[in-house]
Amino acid sequence: MVNITHKSNTLRKAIAQAIVKVSLPETIQAIQNRTVPKGDVLECARVAGLFAAKRTADMIPDCHPLPVEFTSVSYEVGAMEVTIFVEIHTIYKTGVEVEAMHAASVVALTMYDMLKPIDKGVTIEQIKLVEKKGGKSDRKKDLEQSLRAAVIVCSDSISAGKKVDFAGLVIKEKLEKVGVQVPVYQIIPDEKEQIQQLCSQQVSDQMDMVIFTGGTGLSPRDITPEALEEILERRIPGIEEAIRNYGQQRTPYAMLSRSVAGLIGDTLVLGLPGSTNGASESMDAVFPSILHIFKVMEGARHD
């Protein structure tokens, strides 16, 4: 299965359909009058769909087991067909469209099995996804923006050439994957004045984001949060909380990091951990959702 451990839980919804066509008008009448010999077709098929929704991962090899937190099976009965709709919700890291289509197909198959003794011309058609919400497609507008970021590595040892930077490069790579240009990548020592001066310079250059990595720990030279806090105009504690909560689910030491986030004018400033894993996980925790902040500052309403 695809690795989804880097993703965060969000509300996911999907609606799928299937159509059962009959060859005799009497078949529809029997369904509606509940006179099909094998039983109440719509209710039996509904129960089968509920079971199918919860057992999708057992049938489809690449599907992740996930908590199915809502399932609805509904019907539109026409003159010569029954259209099935299955809606599924979950709060998880991946979508439920396959679960919805699997359930719709099982509902249709159950109806076929129950109807075949009275109608040999029953067919199943148009098993398809009708709607999905909660995935990347919902954030498409956020990804269509033209944004620039500066990545600044704060490290005495790396700036002195004693170590090689990996965290800054990981941040740069992840930014570029979501369409953010990174024209500035710089390494500086853990010096308060230099951090503040470089940040102010990038703000003056109208950089959309300035992302610092390093200096967020608890050693005597870790002063990035203190340096940034003095010049930030508006703190954004929700971003900081999201980063630490995400990290704590992956390592018990994330609570020791002092990541910081805020605005200077219209520039988003982040101070992220200096370890490669810490920087990578911090980016995964808030990107690309964090890009919505620029839509909000333009006056777009929250969805």
Salt bridges, closest charged atoms under 4 A:
ASP40 OD2 - ARG34 NE 2.69
GLU43 OE2 - ARG46 NH2 2.94
ASP58 OD2 - ARG55 NE 2.45
GLU87 OE2 - HIS89 NE2 2.75
GLU97 OE2 - LYS132 NZ 3.16
ASP113 OD2 - LYS38 NZ 3.42
ASP113 OD1 - LYS116 NZ 3.44
GLU125 OE1 - LYS21 NZ 3.51
GLU131 OE2 - LYS133 NZ 3.64
ASP142 OD1 - HIS292 ND1 3.08
ASP156 OD2 - ARG221 NE 2.84
GLU173 OE2 - LYS177 NZ 3.68
GLU176 OE2 - LYS172 NZ 2.83
GLU191 OE2 - ARG221 NH2 3.04
GLU226 OE2 - ARG258 NH1 2.59
GLU229 OE2 - ARG235 NH1 3.66
GLU230 OE2 - LYS192 NZ 2.48
GLU240 OE2 - ARG235 NE 2.97
GLU240 OE1 - ARG244 NH2 3.76
ASP284 OD1 - LYS174 NZ 3.00
ASP303 OD1 - ARG301 NH1 3.71
